[in-house]
Amino acid sequence: MIQWKEERVIPVPIEKVWELFYDKNIKRTMPKVEEHTLIEKTETEVGAKHQQTYREGKRLETYIVETLAYEDKPERKHKQIAFVLGKAFEINLSFTLEKVDEAHTRFIYAGHNKGVNFVGRAMLKLGSEKSNNKVVQEYMDRVEAESMK
Protein backbone atom coordinates (compact mmCIF):
# COMPACT_ATOMS: atom_id res chain seq x y z
CA MET A 1 0.00 0.00 0.00
CA ILE A 2 1.16 3.51 -0.80
CA GLN A 3 0.14 6.31 1.59
CA TRP A 4 0.73 10.03 1.59
CA LYS A 5 -0.20 13.22 3.42
CA GLU A 6 1.12 16.51 2.11
CA GLU A 7 0.21 20.05 2.97
CA ARG A 8 0.98 23.56 1.85
CA VAL A 9 -0.33 27.08 2.34
CA ILE A 10 -1.82 28.65 -0.78
CA PRO A 11 -2.05 32.48 -0.87
CA VAL A 12 -5.72 32.44 -1.90
CA PRO A 13 -8.97 32.69 0.16
CA ILE A 14 -10.50 29.35 1.20
CA GLU A 15 -13.71 29.78 -0.89
CA LYS A 16 -11.74 30.33 -4.09
CA VAL A 17 -9.67 27.17 -3.55
CA TRP A 18 -12.80 25.17 -2.60
CA GLU A 19 -14.41 26.01 -5.96
CA LEU A 20 -11.87 23.71 -7.61
CA PHE A 21 -13.45 20.74 -5.82
CA TYR A 22 -16.92 21.32 -7.33
CA ASP A 23 -17.94 18.77 -9.95
CA LYS A 24 -17.99 21.38 -12.73
CA ASN A 25 -14.29 22.22 -12.12
CA ILE A 26 -12.84 18.70 -11.80
CA LYS A 27 -11.00 18.87 -15.13
CA ARG A 28 -9.06 21.92 -13.93
CA THR A 29 -7.22 19.83 -11.32
CA MET A 30 -7.60 16.40 -12.93
CA PRO A 31 -7.17 16.96 -16.69
CA LYS A 32 -7.12 13.21 -17.47
CA VAL A 33 -10.71 12.86 -16.23
CA GLU A 34 -12.79 12.80 -19.41
CA GLU A 35 -16.22 12.39 -17.85
CA HIS A 36 -17.59 12.95 -14.34
CA THR A 37 -21.34 12.33 -14.03
CA LEU A 38 -23.40 12.39 -10.85
CA ILE A 39 -25.49 9.20 -10.62
CA GLU A 40 -26.68 9.19 -6.99
CA LYS A 41 -27.57 11.93 -4.43
CA THR A 42 -26.03 15.44 -4.81
CA GLU A 43 -22.38 16.41 -5.04
CA THR A 44 -22.44 17.89 -1.52
CA GLU A 45 -23.70 14.74 0.24
CA VAL A 46 -21.93 11.82 1.85
CA GLY A 47 -22.83 8.76 -0.22
CA ALA A 48 -22.93 10.66 -3.50
CA LYS A 49 -21.79 8.53 -6.42
CA HIS A 50 -20.26 9.64 -9.69
CA GLN A 51 -19.38 7.68 -12.78
CA GLN A 52 -15.94 8.82 -13.84
CA THR A 53 -13.95 8.08 -16.98
CA TYR A 54 -10.19 8.59 -16.90
CA ARG A 55 -7.76 8.50 -19.81
CA GLU A 56 -4.27 7.07 -19.46
CA GLY A 57 -2.64 7.23 -22.89
CA LYS A 58 -5.02 5.47 -25.27
CA ARG A 59 -6.75 3.51 -22.52
CA LEU A 60 -10.02 4.66 -20.93
CA GLU A 61 -11.04 3.45 -17.46
CA THR A 62 -14.57 3.95 -16.14
CA TYR A 63 -15.37 3.45 -12.45
CA ILE A 64 -17.67 4.67 -9.67
CA VAL A 65 -16.40 7.32 -7.24
CA GLU A 66 -18.15 7.47 -3.86
CA THR A 67 -18.06 10.47 -1.51
CA LEU A 68 -17.19 9.16 1.97
CA ALA A 69 -17.03 12.52 3.79
CA TYR A 70 -18.13 16.06 2.99
CA GLU A 71 -17.82 19.19 5.12
CA ASP A 72 -18.32 22.78 4.01
CA LYS A 73 -17.81 25.21 6.90
CA PRO A 74 -16.37 28.75 6.68
CA GLU A 75 -13.14 27.75 8.46
CA ARG A 76 -12.76 24.19 7.14
CA LYS A 77 -13.68 22.32 3.96
CA HIS A 78 -13.20 18.58 3.54
CA LYS A 79 -14.02 16.00 0.91
CA GLN A 80 -13.05 12.33 0.93
CA ILE A 81 -13.63 10.00 -2.01
CA ALA A 82 -12.90 6.36 -2.81
CA PHE A 83 -12.95 4.20 -5.93
CA VAL A 84 -11.54 1.00 -7.39
CA LEU A 85 -9.44 1.50 -10.53
CA GLY A 86 -9.05 -1.26 -13.09
CA LYS A 87 -10.26 -3.91 -10.61
CA ALA A 88 -6.71 -3.74 -9.22
CA PHE A 89 -6.37 -0.63 -7.01
CA GLU A 90 -8.50 0.73 -4.19
CA ILE A 91 -7.87 4.46 -4.08
CA ASN A 92 -8.94 6.68 -1.19
CA LEU A 93 -8.31 10.44 -1.42
CA SER A 94 -9.04 13.30 0.94
CA PHE A 95 -8.84 17.02 0.30
CA THR A 96 -8.92 19.32 3.33
CA LEU A 97 -8.83 23.11 3.30
CA GLU A 98 -8.30 25.14 6.46
CA LYS A 99 -8.63 28.91 6.62
CA VAL A 100 -5.33 30.40 7.78
CA ASP A 101 -6.57 34.00 7.37
CA GLU A 102 -8.64 35.96 4.82
CA ALA A 103 -6.01 35.54 2.11
CA HIS A 104 -4.38 32.16 2.86
CA THR A 105 -5.59 28.56 2.87
CA ARG A 106 -3.86 25.43 4.14
CA PHE A 107 -4.38 22.61 1.63
CA ILE A 108 -3.94 19.05 2.94
CA TYR A 109 -3.97 16.24 0.40
CA ALA A 110 -3.90 12.73 1.80
CA GLY A 111 -4.69 9.29 0.54
CA HIS A 112 -3.73 5.73 -0.06
CA ASN A 113 -3.54 3.36 -2.99
CA LYS A 114 -3.95 -0.31 -2.13
CA GLY A 115 -3.69 -3.35 -4.38
CA VAL A 116 -6.94 -5.33 -4.23
CA ASN A 117 -5.64 -8.38 -6.10
CA PHE A 118 -2.30 -9.99 -6.93
CA VAL A 119 -1.74 -7.83 -10.02
CA GLY A 120 -2.51 -4.61 -8.13
CA ARG A 121 -0.27 -5.51 -5.19
CA ALA A 122 2.57 -6.50 -7.53
CA MET A 123 2.29 -3.27 -9.53
CA LEU A 124 2.42 -1.17 -6.35
CA LYS A 125 5.54 -3.03 -5.19
CA LEU A 126 7.20 -2.42 -8.55
CA GLY A 127 6.32 1.29 -8.59
CA SER A 128 8.68 3.71 -6.94
CA GLU A 129 7.91 5.96 -4.00
CA LYS A 130 9.66 8.74 -5.90
CA SER A 131 7.23 8.54 -8.84
CA ASN A 132 4.23 8.45 -6.48
CA ASN A 133 5.55 11.53 -4.64
CA LYS A 134 5.95 13.25 -8.01
CA VAL A 135 2.27 12.59 -8.86
CA VAL A 136 1.18 13.96 -5.46
CA GLN A 137 3.34 17.10 -5.84
CA GLU A 138 2.10 17.68 -9.41
CA TYR A 139 -1.50 17.51 -8.19
CA MET A 140 -0.81 19.97 -5.36
CA ASP A 141 0.99 22.30 -7.81
CA ARG A 142 -2.02 22.15 -10.17
CA VAL A 143 -4.47 22.97 -7.33
CA GLU A 144 -2.30 25.92 -6.29
CA ALA A 145 -1.86 27.21 -9.87
CA GLU A 146 -5.56 26.86 -10.73
CA SER A 147 -6.69 28.55 -7.52
CA MET A 148 -4.51 31.56 -8.30
CA LYS A 149 -6.10 32.15 -11.73
Secondary structure as UniProt FT lines:
FT   STRAND          2..10
FT   HELIX           14..18
FT   HELIX           19..21
FT   HELIX           23..25
FT   HELIX           26..29
FT   TURN            31..32
FT   STRAND          33..40
FT   TURN            43..44
FT   TURN            46..47
FT   STRAND          49..56
FT   TURN            57..58
FT   STRAND          59..72
FT   STRAND          76..85
FT   TURN            86..88
FT   STRAND          89..101
FT   TURN            102..103
FT   STRAND          104..115
FT   HELIX           118..126
FT   HELIX           129..147
//
